Amino acid sequence: MRVLGVDPGLTRCGVGVVEGVPGRPCTLIAYYVVYTDPADDLSLRLLHLDQSLTKLVAEHQPESVAVERVFSQHNVRTVMGTAQASGIAVLAGARAGLPVQTYTPSEVKAAVTGSGQADKAQMTAMVTRLLRLAEPPKPADAADALALAICHVWRGGTRSKLAEAADRVRRGGAR
């Protein structure tokens, strides 16, 4: 399974692409950070993010997209930009006809490190180890995006199979 992970941000949006199967180490395909200039108009920043993510989805042909779920922060301005970037990421996947799954930071931390309370340094170290990289991916936004993609490979397949089974039951066609 090839997954494109997105750590949404309006100024810095991390993107990571991995391939793998549940229970096995993933393989790094690529990682990026899409930057927008805070001095630019919001509409231009969102357009640039949309064009960049659409291009990366087309280039890497993932089977699904994993996006970090926006959580409440104390700084409303920061959470608004993150939410807007998240919406663009979800849209880029949906526009390509791909399944899009969101994960909370705690879910990603637990999947990658075994602890939902892991800090950035622990996350980056585990991503580096799990992908067998010579050095940590930088900046942290890229490492976070790779962690999202790894999380989805390991957890998303199971989650989608459960959702499909539940949907069959709801439609009366349990198998």
Secondary structure, 3 states (H helix, E strand, C coil): CEEEEEECCCCEEEEEEEECCCCCCCEEEEEEEEECCCCCCHHHHHHHHHHHHHHHHHHHCCCEEEEECCCCCCCHHHHHHHHHHHHHHHHHHHHCCCCEEEECHHHHHHHHHCCCCCCHHHHHHHHHHHCCCCCCCCCHHHHHHHHHHHHHHHHHHHHHHHHHHHHHHHCCCCC
